Amino acid sequence: MRNRYDAIIIGAGIGGLVAGCYLSKLGSRVLIIEQQNKPGGCCTSFEKNGYKFDVAVHYLGGINKGILGTIFDELGLRGDLKFNQFDPVDKIITPKIITYIRNKSTSTIKELKHNFSKERNNIDKFFSFVLHENIYNMYKKVGALTTKQLLDTFFEDRCLKSTLNVTLRNIGLCANESSSLAFITLLKDYILDPGYYPIGGMQELPNKLADKCINFGGKIILNHSVNKIVLSNKMVQGVRLDDGQEFKTNTVISNINATDTFFNLLKIKTREQNIIKKLVPSPSLFLVYVGLNNKFKISSKASYNIWPFLSNNLNRSPVVSKKEIERGKASITTITFPSQHDNSVSKKTATIFSTVEISNKIFWDKYKNIYANSLINKTEKIIPFFSNFVDLKIVATPYTFQKYTSNKNGSAYGWASNVKQISTALISQKTSIPGLFLAGHWSMVGTGQGGVSKSAFSGRRVASLILNENKSLINEFK
């Protein structure tokens, strides 16, 4: 039957694309359905007035030594994607010390030991643990700890702990809230093997994954959304689209917001619904995409992202509340310069990130331009006269992310990666509905949510679960 597939994937984010590639490569007939006009979710790019911007992802990590590198090798993507690994990668500004994260872990560790000489031995012990400890042993040793508790175990210097804590800005949590396992897995990508930027922009990654899936025999439908997962006797039988089309399958992977999956696409009660009601989503992002004029000069060596820390307090949340925004307070998470990473891009760009509390469209319609200008003014304390170079300003609020990615309330990183919310026992990728699986940052993989690597890992993992469950689909999963 032309409308029957071995597996149907809802959402062409990174997790869904990776799952689709593995399944189609190993013999399954796969259909991916995406509501937008391009694949990628938060890992996409857009252009306006000749300026090219990446929606939310500022660089990739783990291409050489991490899970992304493994996935690229297994799917044969290594030669399809070209990267510029820039150096330094990050400039971390704390009240007392500036530290540069380099693109080689040995150089970064050397810099940390130079800046924090009294902690030299502890730095060696910490990175030996992070680099060489088996993940299962690590789970037993530190799985119940927050990031702050882990850092306090190794270090005394508050500024050093604050510097290492920069990775948590990628999931919107402070050290006192976040899981130590989530922190460690982020650390491996963003400090130990960081700084990979796809030539052509972030859109290249989902585009190449989509091409690979199609080359393996898969199919992708864009500009359509799924409005129902069809069940029979509480087992998956297919999906129905917004235009009434129906496709049959016994296996569905939902790579979208879990709340939509269990409360809108399913018409029955499930055990996951009660759990979801209690789970806390991650915060959202407020972004200012800036097109810069030719008067803006920046050294080719200054391609790093800037992370300004105003405090060494690990209990201080990086999230700006609605009340703070109403009072005119602005806080920058990071400033990135995408055009510096790709020589094929002629026009200069910058993106200002701010981690913000989730709120509604009415609030952001009132405050978005005010807050955007506050962030630009704040940037001038780091880059003098920055506003003089602004030719184009585009603002993305949490509502923007909700509208274009369907993430709940514009949440940027799925479920918050606190100690209580990383267990796969909460919401397994294999759900209570036979034939329904989850991928992406609204699924639990055991080490926290958030980031391209985690989403890609979830896609690889769910493909393995499906293939191991249904031996008729494939002879071997490597």
LONUFI-862902 format. One record per residue: x, y, z of N, C-alpha, C, O in turn; residue in three letters. Coordinates in steps of 0.1 Angstrom, whole numbers, plus 5000, padded with zeros to 4 digits. Layout:
XYZXYZXYZXYZALA/...
//
This chain:
500849885000500050005000500950125000501850135008MET/500550224992501450344990501350435003502350505005ARG/500250425010500150515022500550445035500250495046ASN/501150325034501550255046503150255047503850245037ARG/503550285060504950295062505350215074504550185083TYR/506650175075507150095087507150195099506950145110ASP/507550315096507550415107507250555102507650595091ALA/506450625110506150765107506650855118506450825130ILE/507350955114507951045124507351185123507251245112ILE/506851235134506151365135507251465139507651465151ILE/507551555130508551665133509951635128510551535131GLY/510451725119511751705113512751785120513651855114ALA/512751785134513851835142514951745141514851635134GLY/516051775148517251685147517051545151517451455145ILE/516251525162516051395167515251315157515551195155GLY/514151375151513351305142514151265129514051155124GLY/515051365124515851335112516851225115516951135106LEU/517451225126518451125129517750985130518250885124VAL/516650975137515950855138515550805124515650685121ALA/515050895116514650865102515750815094515550715086GLY/516950875095518150825088518450685092518750595083CYS/518550655105518950515109517950415104518250315099TYR/516650445106515650345102515550325087515450205083LEU/515650435079515650415065516850345060516850265050SER/518050385066519250315062519250165064519750095056LYS/518550125074518549985078517349915073516949805078LEU/516649965063515549895056514149935058513249875052GLY/513850025067512450065070511950165060512750245055SER/510650155057510050255049509550365058508650345067ARG/510150485057509950595067509350715060509650745049VAL/508450775068507850905064508051005075507650975087LEU/508551125072508751225082507751345078507751385066ILE/507051395088506051495085506451625093506551615105ILE/506651735086507051855092506151975089505751995077GLU/505752055099504752155097505352275090504652355084GLN/506652305091507252415085507752385071507652275066GLN/508352485064508752475050510152425049510652415038ASN/510852395060512152345060512352255072511652275082LYS/513252155071513552075083514552145093515252245089PRO/514552105105515552155115515052205128515852195138GLY/513752245129513352305142514152425146514152525139GLY/514652415158515552525163516852535156517552635157CYS/517252435149518552425142518352465127518752385118CYS/517752585125517552635111518152765110518652825119THR/518152815097518652955094517653025086516752965080SER/517753155086516853245077517653365072518653395078PHE/517153425062517753545056516853655055515653645053GLU/517353775056516553895054517554015050518554035057LYS/517154075039517954195034519454155032520254245034ASN/519654035028521053995025521753945038522953895036GLY/521153955049521753905062521253765065520153735063TYR/522253675069521853535072522053515087523053545093LYS/520953455093520953435107520653285110519953225103PHE/521253235121520853105126519853125137519953215146ASP/518753045137517653065146518053065161517753155168VAL/518752955165519052945179520352875182520952905193ALA/520852795174522052715176523252795172523352845161VAL/524252815181525352905178526552825173527352885166HIS/526752705178527852615172527552475177526652455185TYR/528252385171528052245175529352195182530452245180LEU/529152095191530252035198530151885196529151825193GLY/531251815199531351675199531451615185531151495183GLY/531851695175531951645161533151545160533051445153ILE/534151565168535351485167535351365177535551255173ASN/534951395189535051305200533751265206533651175215LYS/532651325202531351305209530351225200530651165190GLY/529051235205528051155199527751205185527351115176ILE/527851335182527551375169528551315159528151275148LEU/529851305163530851245154530451105151530651055140GLY/530051035162529650885160528550875150528550795142THR/527550965152526350955143526750995129526250925119ILE/527551095127528051125113528751015107528550985095PHE/529550945114530250825109529350715105529450655094ASP/528450685114527450575112526550595100526150505093GLU/526150725098525250755087525950795074525350825064LEU/527250805075528050845063527950995060527951035048GLY/527851075070527651215068529051295069529051415066LEU/530051225073531251295076531751375064532351485066ARG/531651325052532151395040531151495034531451575026GLY/529851485039528851575034528851705040528451805034ASP/529251715052529251845060530651895062531551825065LEU/530852025059532152085061532052185073531052255074LYS/533052185081532952275093534152365094535252325090PHE/533952475100535052565105535052555120534152595126ASN/536152495125536252495140537052615144538352615143GLN/536352715149537052845152537652835166537352755174PHE/538652935168539352935180539853075183540453145174ASP/539653135195538953075206537453065203536953125194PRO/536852975211535452945209534553045217533553095212VAL/534953055230534153135239535053225247536153195251ASP/534553345250535153445259534253455271533153515270LYS/534653405283533853415295534353525304535553525308ILE/533453615306533853735314533153725328531953725329ILE/534053715338533553715352534053835358534853915353THR/533553865370533953995377535454015379535954125379PRO/536253905379537653915382538553875371539653925369LYS/538053775363538953705353538253685340537053655340ILE/538953695329538453665316539153535312540353515312ILE/538353435308538853305304538453275289537253295286THR/539353225281538953185268538853025267539752955271TYR/537752985261537552835258538152815245537652875235ILE/539152725244539752695231539152575224538352505230ARG/539452555212538852445205539552305207539152205202ASN/540652315215541252185220541152185235541552275242LYS/540752065240540552055254541852075262541852135273SER/543052035257544252055264544652205265545152245276THR/544252285255544552425256543652495266544052585273SER/542352445267541452505276541852475290541752555299THR/542152345293542652305306543852385310543952425322ILE/544752405301545952485304545652625308546152685317LYS/544652685300544252825304543552825317543852925325GLU/542752735320542052725334543152715345543052785355LEU/544152635343545152615353546052735354546552765365LYS/546152815343546952935344546153045352546653115360HIS/544853055349543953155355543653125370543453215378ASN/543652995373543252955387544352855392544152735394PHE/545552915394546752835397546652755410547252645411SER/545852805419545752735432544852615431544852525440LYS/544152605420543252485418543852385407543052305402GLU/545152405404545652325393545452175395544952105386ARG/545752125407545551975409544151935409543751825403ASN/543252025414541851995413541251995399540351915396ASN/541752085391541352085377541751955370540951905362ILE/542951905373543351775367542451665371542051585363ASP/542151665384541251555389539851565383539251465380LYS/539351685382538051705377537951655362537051585359PHE/538851705354538751665340539151515338538651455328PHE/539951465346540151315345538851245348538551145341SER/538151285358536851225361535851245349535151145345PHE/535751365344534851395333535151315320534251265313VAL/536451305317536851245304536951095305536651025295LEU/537251035316537550895316536650805324536650685323HIS/535750865332534850785340533750725331533150805323GLU/533450595333532350535325531050605329530850635341ASN/530150625320528850695322528050625332527350695340ILE/528050495333527250425343527850435357527050455366TYR/529150435358529750455371529550605375529350635387ASN/529550695365529350835368527950855374527650935383MET/526950785368525550795372525450755387524750815394TYR/526150645390526050595404526650695414526250715425LYS/527750755409528550845418527950985420527851035431LYS/527451035409527051185410525651205404525151315403VAL/524951095401523551115395522551185403521651245398GLY/522751185416521851245425522251385429521551455436ALA/523351435424523951565427523451675417523251645406LEU/523351795423523251915414524651945409525651895413THR/524652035399525952085394526752155404527952135405THR/526052235413526752305423527452205433528552225437LYS/526652105437527252005446528451935440529451905447GLN/528351905427529551845420530751935420531851895423LEU/530552065416531652155416532252185429533452195431LEU/531352185440531852205453532752085458533552105467ASP/532451965452533251845456534651865451535551815458THR/534851935440536251945434536952075437538152075438PHE/536152185438536852315438536452405450535352385456PHE/537352495453537052605463536752735456535952815461GLU/537452765445537452895439536052925433535652855423ASP/535353025437534053055432534053105418533153075410ARG/535053175414535253225401535453115391534953115380CYS/536253015395536452895386535152825384534852775373LEU/534452805395533152735394532152805385531452745377LYS/532152935386531353025377531753005363530853005354SER/533053005360533552995347533152855340532652855329THR/533252745348532852615343531352615341530852535332LEU/530652685349529152685349528552745336527352745334ASN/529452805328528952875315528152775307527252815300VAL/528552645307527852545299526352545302525552505293THR/525952565314524552555318523752665312522552665312LEU/524352775307523652875300523052815287522052875282ARG/523552705283522952635271521652555274521052505265ASN/521252545287520052485290519152575300518152535304ILE/519652695303518852795310518652765325517652805330GLY/519652695331519552665345520752715353521852735347LEU/520552735366521752765374522252645380521652535379CYS/523452645386524152525391523452465402523552345404ALA/522652535410521952485421520652415417520052345425ASN/520252425405519052355400519352245391518652145391GLU/520452255383520652155372521252025377521952015387SER/521051925369521551785372523051795368523451845358SER/523851725377525351725374525551635361526551665354SER/524751545358524951465346524651545334525351535324LEU/523651625334523351715323524551815321524951845310ALA/525151865332526251955331527451885325528151935317PHE/527751755329528951685324528751655309529751675302ILE/527651615305527451595291527551715282528051715271THR/527051825288527251955281528751995280529252045270LEU/529351975292530752005293531651935282532551995276LEU/531251815279532051735269531851795255532851795247LYS/530751855252530551915239531052055239531752095229ASP/530752135249530952275248532352325254532652445252TYR/533052235260534352275265535452185260536552225257ILE/535152055259536151955255536251925240537351885236LEU/535251955233535251945218534352045211533352005205ASP/534552175213533652275209533952345196535052315190PRO/533052435192533452535182533252495167533952555159GLY/532452395164532252355150531052435144529952425149TYR/531352505133530252575126530152525112531152525105TYR/528952485108528852435094528952545084528352645085PRO/529852515074529952605063528652615055528152515051ILE/528052735055526752755049525752785059524552815055GLY/526052775072525152805082524552675089524652565083GLY/523852695100523252585107522252505099522052385102MET/521552565089520652495081521252385074520552285070GLN/522552385072523152275065523052145072522952035065GLU/523052145085522952015092521651945090521651835085LEU/520452005092519251945089519051915075518451815071PRO/519552005066519351975052520151845047519551765040ASN/521351825053522051705049521451585055521451475049LYS/520951595067520251485073519051445065518751325063LEU/518251545061517051525053517451455040516851355035ALA/518451505033518951445020519351305022519051215014ASP/520051275034520551145036519351045038519350935033LYS/518351095046517151005048516450975035516050865033CYS/516351075026515751055013516550955005516050874998ILE/517850975005518750884997518650745002518850644994ASN/518350725015518250595020516850535017516550415020PHE/515950615011514650565007513550625015512350585013GLY/513850715025512750775033512050885025512550925014GLY/510950935031510151045024509951145035509651115046LYS/509951275030509651385039508551475033508651515022ILE/507551505041506451595037506651725045506551715058ILE/506751835039506851965045505452035045504551995037LEU/505352145053504152235053502852155056501752195052ASN/502952055064501851975069502051945084503151915088HIS/500951945091501051905105500151785108499151765101SER/500451705118499651595122498651635132499051705142VAL/497351605131496451645141495851535149494951555157ASN/496251405145495751295153496651175150497051145139LYS/496951105161497550975161496450875161495750865172ILE/496250795151495150705150495450575157496550515155VAL/494550535166494750415174493650315171492550345167LEU/493950185174492950085173493249985185494349935185SER/492249965194492549885206493749935214494549865219ASN/493850075214494950145221496350115216497350125223LYS/496350075203497650055196497750145184496750165177MET/498950185181499150275169498750215156499150095153VAL/497950285148497550235135497950335124497850295112GLN/498250465128498550555117498450695122498350725134GLY/498450795113498350935116497351005106497250955095VAL/496751115111495951195102496551335102496851395112ARG/496551395089497151525088496051635088494851605089LEU/496551755088495651875089494751885077493651945078ASP/495151825066494351835054493451705052492751695041ASP/493451625062492551505061493251375056492751265057GLY/494451395050495251275046495451175058495751225069GLN/495451045055495750955065496850855060496850815048GLU/497850825069498950735065498950625076498750655088PHE/499150505072499050385081500450345085501350345077LYS/500550305098501750255103501450195117500450225123THR/502350105121502250055135503350115144503450075156ASN/504150205138505150275146505150425143505450465132THR/504950505154505050645153506050695163506150655174VAL/506950785158507950855166507451005167507451075157ILE/507151045179506751195180508051265184508551245195SER/508451355176509651445178509151585181509851685179ASN/507951595187507351735190507151745205507351645212ILE/506651855209506251885222505351775228504351735222ASN/505851715239505151605245503751635250502851545250ALA/503451755254502151795258501151785246500051735248THR/501551835234500751815222500551665219499451625215ASP/501651595220501551445217500451375225499551305220THR/500551395239499651315247498351385250497351315254PHE/498151515248496951575252496151615239494851635240PHE/496751635228496051675216496051575205494951555199ASN/497151505202497151405192496551275196496051195187LEU/496551245208495951115213494651155220494451255226LEU/493651065218492351095223491951005234490750985238LYS/492950945241492750855252493650895264494550975262ILE/493250845276494150875288495350785288495250665284LYS/496450835292497650765293498350795306498050895312THR/499250705310500050735323500950855321501250925331ARG/501350885309502250995307501551125310502251225314GLU/500251135308499551265310499651315324499951435326GLN/499551225334499651265348501051305351501251395359ASN/502051245345503451285347503751415341504351505348ILE/503251435329503551565322503051685330503651795330ILE/501851665336501251775344502151825355502051935360LYS/503051735360503951765371505351815367506051865375LYS/505651795354507051825349507151975346506152045343LEU/508352025348508652165346509452185333510452125331VAL/508952275324509652295312510852385314510852465324PRO/511752385305512952475306512452615302511352635296SER/513252725305512852855302512952875287513352785279PRO/512652995282512653025268513853125265514553165274SER/513853165253514853265248514253385242513153385236LEU/514953495244514653625237515853655229516953675235PHE/515753665216516853685207516753815199515653845195LEU/517853885198517954005189518953965178520153955180VAL/518453945166519253925154519654055148518754135145TYR/520954085147521454215143522254205130523154135129VAL/521754285120522554305108523454425110522954535113GLY/524754405108525754515111526254575098526454505088LEU/526454705099526954775087528554755085529154695094ASN/529054805074530454785071531454855080532654825080ASN/530854955088531755025097532154935109533154965116LYS/531354835111531754745123532954665119532954585110PHE/533954675127535254605125535454505136535354545148LYS/535854385133536154285143537254195137537154155125ILE/538254165145539354085140538853945137537953895144SER/539453885127539153745124539453655136538953545136SER/540353695145540653615156539653635168539653555177LYS/538753725166537753755176536453705172535353765173ALA/536453575168535153515163534353445175533353395172SER/534953455187534353385198532953445202532653555199TYR/532253355209531053395216531353465229532353415236ASN/530653565233530953635245529853595256528653605253ILE/530353555268529453515279529753605290530753585298TRP/528953705293529253805304528553755317527353735317PRO/529353735327528853695340529053815350530153865351PHE/527953865356528053975365528153925379528454005388LEU/528053795381528153745395528753605395528653535385SER/529453575406529953435408529053355417529453245421ASN/527853405419526853325427526253215419525453245409ASN/526553095422526052975415524552955417523952875409LEU/524053015427522553005429521753105421520553095421ASN/522453195415521753295408521153245394521953195386ARG/519953255392519353205380519753295368519753415369SER/519953225356520253305344518953365338519053435328PRO/517853325343516553365337516053495342516053525354VAL/515753585332515253715335513753705337513053655328VAL/513253755348511753735351510953855344511553955339SER/509653835343508853935337508854065345508954175340LYS/508954055359509054175367510354245364510354375364LYS/511454175362512654245359512654315346513154425344GLU/511954255336511854315323510954445324511254545318ILE/509854435332509054545334509754665340509454775338GLU/510754635349511554735356512654785347513354875352ARG/512854735335513854775327515254705328516254755322GLY/515254595336516454525337516754435325515754365320LYS/517954425320518254335309519454255313520354295320ALA/519454135308520554035311520953965299520053895293SER/522153965295522653895283523153755286523953745296ILE/522653655280523253525281524553505273525553475279THR/524453535260525653535252525453625240524353655236THR/526553665234526553735221527353655211528553625214ILE/526753625200527453545190527653625177526953725174THR/528553585169528853645156528953545145529953505140PHE/527753495140527653385130528553415118529153325112PRO/528453535113529153575100530753555102531353545092SER/531253555114532653545116533153395114534253375112GLN/532153305115532553165114532453105100532952995098HIS/531953185090531753135077532253245067531553345065ASP/533353215060533853315051532953335038533153435031ASN/532053245036531153255024530053365027529353405017SER/529853405039528853505043529553645043530453665050VAL/528953735034529653865033529153965043529954045048SER/527853965046527354065055527554025070527353905073LYS/527954115078528254095092526954085100526054165099LYS/526953985109525853965118526253935132527353895135THR/525353965141525453935156524153885161523053935156ALA/524153805171522853765177523053775192524053725198THR/522153845199522153865213521153775219519953775216ILE/521553685228520753585235520453635249521253685256PHE/519153615253518753645267517853525271516853505264SER/518053465283517253355288516153425296516453495305THR/514853395292513753465299512653375304512553255299VAL/511953425313510753355318509753335308509453425300GLU/509053225308507953205298506853295301506353305313ILE/506253365291505153445293504353455280504853405270SER/503253525280502353515269502553625258503453715260ASN/501853615247502053705236501753845239502353945235LYS/500753875248500354005251501454075258501754195255ILE/502154005267503254065274504454105265504954215265PHE/504754015255505854035246505554145236506354215231TRP/504254155232503854255222504154395229504454495222ASP/503954405242504154525249505654555251506054675251LYS/506454455254507854475259508954435250510054465252TYR/508554375238509654315230510654425225511854405225LYS/510154535220511054635214511854705225512954745224ASN/511154725237511854785248512954705253514054755255ILE/512654575254513754485259514854465249516054455253TYR/514454455236515554445226516454565226517654545225ALA/515954685228516854805229517654805241518754845241ASN/517054745252517854735265519054645263520054665268SER/518854535256519854435253520954495245522154475247LEU/520554575235521554645226522354745234523554755233ILE/521654815243522454915252523354845261524454885264ASN/522954725266523754645275525054595267526054585273LYS/524854565255525954515246527054625245528154585244THR/526654745245527554855244528554865255529654925254GLU/528254805267529154795278530354705275531354705281LYS/530054605265531054515262531754545248532954535247ILE/530854595239531354645226530954785224529854815221ILE/531854885227531555025227530955065213531355025203PRO/529955155214529255215203528555115194528355135182PHE/528254995199527654885191526354935184526154895172PHE/525555015190524255055184524555135171523655145162SER/525755205170526055285158526155195145526155245134ASN/526455065148526654975136525454895132525554805123PHE/524354915139523154835136522354885124521854995124VAL/522254805114521454835102520154765102519154815096ASP/520054645108518854565108518754505122519654455128LEU/517454505127517154445140515954355139514854405135LYS/516054225142514954135142514854075156515754035161ILE/513654075161513354025175512653895175511653885167VAL/513053795182512353675184512053655199512953655207ALA/510753645203510353635216509953485219509953405210THR/509753445231509253305234508053275226507853155221PRO/507153375223505953345215506353315200505753225194TYR/507453375195507953345182508453195181508153125172THR/509153155192509553015192508452915193508452815187PHE/507452955201506252875202505552865188505052755184GLN/505452975181504752975168505452895158504752825150LYS/506752905157507452835146507952695149508152615140TYR/508152665162508652535166507552445173507752325175THR/506452515178505452445186505952395199505352305205SER/507152445204507552405217506652475227506252585226ASN/506252405237505352455247505752585253506852595259LYS/504952685251505252825256506552875252507152975258ASN/507052825241508352875236509552815243510652875242GLY/509352715251510452655259511552615249511352555238SER/512852655253513952645243514652505244515352465235ALA/514552435256515352315258514552195262515052105268TYR/513252195259512452085264512152085279512052195285GLY/512151965285512051965299513252015306514351985302TRP/513052085317514252135325515052025330514551925335ALA/516352035328517251925332517751935347518951945350SER/516751935356517051925370517251775374516951685366ASN/517651755386517951625391516751525390516851415387VAL/515551585393514351505393513851465379513051375378LYS/514251535369513651525356514551465345514251485333GLN/515551395349516451335338516251185337516751125327ILE/515551125346515350985346514550935334513450995332SER/514950825327514150765317512950705322512050665315THR/512850675335511750615341510550705342509350655343ALA/510750835341509650935341508750915328507650875329LEU/509350945317508750935304509750865295510650925289ILE/509550735293510450655285510250695270509150735266SER/511250675262511150695248510150595242509550615231GLN/510050475248509050375244507850405254507950375266LYS/506750455249505650495257504750385261504950265257THR/503750415269502750315273501850275262501150175263SER/501850355251500950315239501850225230502850275225ILE/501450105228502250015219502350085205501350115198PRO/503650095201503950155188504250305188504550355177GLY/504050365199504350515200505650535208505850485219LEU/506550605201507950635207508150785207507450865200PHE/509150835215509450975216510851005212511750915214LEU/511151115206512451165203512551315206511451385207ALA/513751375206513851515208514051555222514051465231GLY/514051685225514251735239513051725248513151775259HIS/511951675243510751645251510751495255509751445261TRP/511851425252511951285257513051275267513851365268SER/513051165274514051155285515151045280514750935277MET/516351095281517450995276518450965288519350895286VAL/518151015300518950985312520051075315520551065326GLY/520351175307521451265310521051415308521851495305THR/519751435308519251565306518851595292519151525283GLY/518151715290517651755277518351875273519051945281GLN/518251915260518752035255519952025246520951955250GLY/519952095235521152095226521051995215520251895216GLY/521752025204521751935192522251795195521651705190VAL/523251785203523851645205522851565213522651445209SER/522151615223521151545230520051495221519551385222LYS/519551595213518451555204518851445194518151355191SER/520051465189520551365179520751225186520351125180ALA/521251225198521351105206519951035208519850915207PHE/518951115211517651065213517150995200516450895201SER/517451055189517050995176517750865174517050765169GLY/518950855176519750735175519250625185519050505181ARG/518950665197518450575207517150515204516850395206ARG/516250605199514850555197514850465184514050365184VAL/515750485175515850395164516250255168515750155164ALA/517250255178517750135183516550055191516449935189SER/515750135198514650075206513650005196513249895198LEU/513350075185512450025175512949905168512249805166ILE/514249915164514849805156514949675165514849565160LEU/515249695178515449585187514049515190513949405193ASN/513049605189511649555192511049475180510449375182GLU/511349525168510749475156511849415147512349485138ASN/512249295150513349235143513149215128514049195120LYS/511849225124511549205110511949325101512049315089SER/512249435108512649555101514049555096514449605086LEU/514849485104516349495101517049375107516649315117ILE/518149335101518849215106519849255117520149185126ASN/520349375116521449415125521449565127521349645117GLU/521549615140521749755142523149775148523549725159PHE/523949855141525349875145525450005152526550045156LYS/
//
